[in-house]
Amino acid sequence: MFSRYEEDCLRNKKREKSESQPRELPRMFKEKIKELNGCEEKFVMQKELFKSDISLNNARFSIPPKKLVDKFLTETEESFLDVREEENKTVPSIPVLVLDPSLREYNLLFKKWDMMRSSVYNLATGWNQILHHNNFKVDDTMQLWSFRVSSQLCFALVKL
């Protein structure tokens, strides 16, 4: 049995090791993106899944701003996500295609949620379908890549 502190230290060492490894989109993803006539592949982030990412009640995959490695949104997309309708507080969303680790295609909504002191991006509305078809667990290491198909934002979710 490890203390909470020791568990955190081990998790941080694992995270540092995995984040320091070279980032290259796996060949099978490159081929699938090419098949979709996609382009502009960019590494977005790498993270370990949290309990909240695999909770059916939360129904979303969080993309913390501190984890972002490459700029993947256009200025138009960024501006659109920042707009809020005052009267009903509607959160704008961008429809996106997401490839899961088995290259299955899903249609999700990409959103930016404003929190108390910061904002966080999320893949939502459809995330539970990806959870249903994959056996994700807390601490699984995931990479998120963006790409474009006819200028439309898309994502690839790579499980390491």
C-alpha positions as CSV (number, residue, x, y, z in Angstrom):
1,M,0.0,0.0,0.0
2,F,1.2,3.4,-0.9
3,S,0.3,6.6,0.8
4,R,-1.6,9.2,-1.1
5,Y,1.6,11.2,-1.5
6,E,3.5,8.3,-2.9
7,E,0.7,7.5,-5.3
8,D,0.7,11.1,-6.5
9,C,4.5,10.9,-7.0
10,L,4.3,7.7,-9.0
11,R,1.5,9.1,-11.1
12,N,3.6,12.3,-11.8
13,K,6.6,10.2,-12.8
14,K,4.5,8.1,-15.2
15,R,3.0,11.3,-16.6
16,E,6.5,13.0,-17.0
17,K,7.8,9.9,-18.8
18,S,4.8,9.6,-21.1
19,E,4.7,13.3,-21.9
20,S,8.4,13.3,-22.8
21,Q,8.1,10.6,-25.4
22,P,8.1,11.6,-29.1
23,R,4.7,12.5,-30.5
24,E,3.8,11.0,-33.8
25,L,0.3,10.2,-35.0
26,P,0.1,6.4,-35.6
27,R,0.2,5.3,-39.2
28,M,-3.3,3.8,-39.1
29,F,-4.7,7.2,-38.0
30,K,-2.7,8.9,-40.8
31,E,-4.2,6.5,-43.3
32,K,-7.8,7.0,-42.0
33,I,-7.4,10.8,-42.1
34,K,-6.1,10.5,-45.7
35,E,-9.1,8.3,-46.6
36,L,-11.3,11.1,-45.3
37,N,-9.4,13.7,-47.4
38,G,-8.2,15.2,-44.1
39,C,-5.2,17.4,-43.6
40,E,-3.5,19.7,-41.0
41,E,-2.9,17.1,-38.3
42,K,-1.8,18.8,-35.1
43,F,-0.9,17.3,-31.7
44,V,-3.4,18.9,-29.2
45,M,-2.5,17.3,-25.9
46,Q,-1.7,14.1,-23.9
47,K,-3.4,13.3,-20.6
48,E,-4.4,10.6,-18.3
49,L,-8.1,10.0,-18.0
50,F,-9.8,11.2,-14.9
51,K,-12.8,9.7,-13.3
52,S,-14.9,12.6,-14.6
53,D,-13.8,11.7,-18.2
54,I,-15.2,8.2,-18.0
55,S,-18.3,9.1,-15.9
56,L,-21.5,8.6,-17.9
57,N,-23.2,11.3,-15.8
58,N,-20.6,13.9,-16.8
59,A,-20.8,12.8,-20.5
60,R,-17.7,14.7,-21.6
61,F,-14.0,14.5,-22.3
62,S,-12.2,17.5,-20.8
63,I,-9.4,19.3,-22.6
64,P,-7.6,21.5,-20.0
65,P,-6.0,24.6,-21.4
66,K,-2.8,23.9,-19.5
67,K,-2.4,20.7,-21.4
68,L,-2.7,22.2,-24.9
69,V,0.5,21.9,-26.9
70,D,-0.4,23.3,-30.3
71,K,-2.9,25.9,-31.5
72,F,-5.6,24.0,-33.3
73,L,-8.6,26.4,-33.5
74,T,-9.0,29.1,-36.1
75,E,-9.5,32.6,-34.9
76,T,-13.1,32.4,-36.2
77,E,-13.7,29.2,-34.1
78,E,-12.1,30.8,-31.0
79,S,-14.3,33.9,-31.3
80,F,-17.4,31.8,-31.9
81,L,-16.8,29.7,-28.8
82,D,-16.4,32.9,-26.7
83,V,-19.8,34.2,-27.5
84,R,-22.6,33.6,-24.9
85,E,-26.2,34.5,-25.3
86,E,-27.0,36.5,-22.2
87,E,-30.6,35.7,-21.8
88,N,-30.4,31.9,-21.9
89,K,-26.7,31.4,-21.2
90,T,-26.4,29.1,-24.2
91,V,-22.9,27.6,-24.7
92,P,-22.0,27.6,-28.3
93,S,-20.7,24.4,-29.8
94,I,-18.9,23.3,-33.0
95,P,-20.0,19.9,-34.5
96,V,-16.8,17.8,-34.9
97,L,-16.0,14.3,-36.2
98,V,-14.0,12.2,-33.7
99,L,-12.0,9.1,-34.5
100,D,-11.8,6.7,-31.5
101,P,-8.8,4.5,-30.9
102,S,-10.4,1.8,-33.2
103,L,-10.9,4.4,-36.0
104,R,-14.7,4.4,-35.5
105,E,-16.2,7.8,-36.4
106,Y,-18.5,9.7,-34.1
107,N,-20.2,13.1,-34.3
108,L,-19.7,15.1,-31.2
109,L,-20.0,18.7,-30.1
110,F,-16.9,20.7,-29.1
111,K,-17.6,23.3,-26.4
112,K,-15.8,25.8,-24.2
113,W,-17.1,25.9,-20.7
114,D,-16.3,28.9,-18.5
115,M,-15.4,27.9,-15.0
116,M,-14.8,30.2,-12.0
117,R,-11.2,31.2,-12.8
118,S,-10.6,29.7,-16.2
119,S,-12.2,27.9,-19.2
120,V,-12.0,24.3,-20.3
121,Y,-12.7,22.8,-23.7
122,N,-14.8,19.6,-23.8
123,L,-15.9,17.0,-26.3
124,A,-19.5,16.4,-25.3
125,T,-22.9,15.3,-26.7
126,G,-21.9,12.0,-28.0
127,W,-19.0,11.2,-25.7
128,N,-20.9,8.5,-23.9
129,Q,-21.2,6.6,-27.2
130,I,-17.4,6.6,-27.4
131,L,-17.2,5.3,-23.8
132,H,-19.7,2.6,-24.6
133,H,-17.5,1.2,-27.4
134,N,-14.2,1.5,-25.6
135,N,-12.9,0.1,-22.4
136,F,-11.4,3.3,-21.0
137,K,-10.1,3.3,-17.4
138,V,-9.0,6.0,-15.0
139,D,-5.3,6.8,-15.7
140,D,-5.3,5.5,-19.3
141,T,-3.0,7.8,-21.3
142,M,-4.7,9.4,-24.2
143,Q,-3.5,11.7,-27.0
144,L,-5.8,14.1,-28.8
145,W,-4.9,15.2,-32.3
146,S,-6.8,17.6,-34.5
147,F,-7.2,17.6,-38.2
148,R,-9.4,19.2,-40.9
149,V,-11.7,17.7,-43.5
150,S,-12.9,20.5,-45.9
151,S,-11.8,23.0,-43.2
152,Q,-14.1,21.3,-40.7
153,L,-12.5,20.7,-37.3
154,C,-12.0,17.0,-36.5
155,F,-10.2,15.0,-33.7
156,A,-8.4,11.7,-33.4
157,L,-8.3,10.0,-30.0
158,V,-5.2,7.8,-29.6
159,K,-4.9,5.5,-26.6
160,L,-1.2,4.8,-25.6
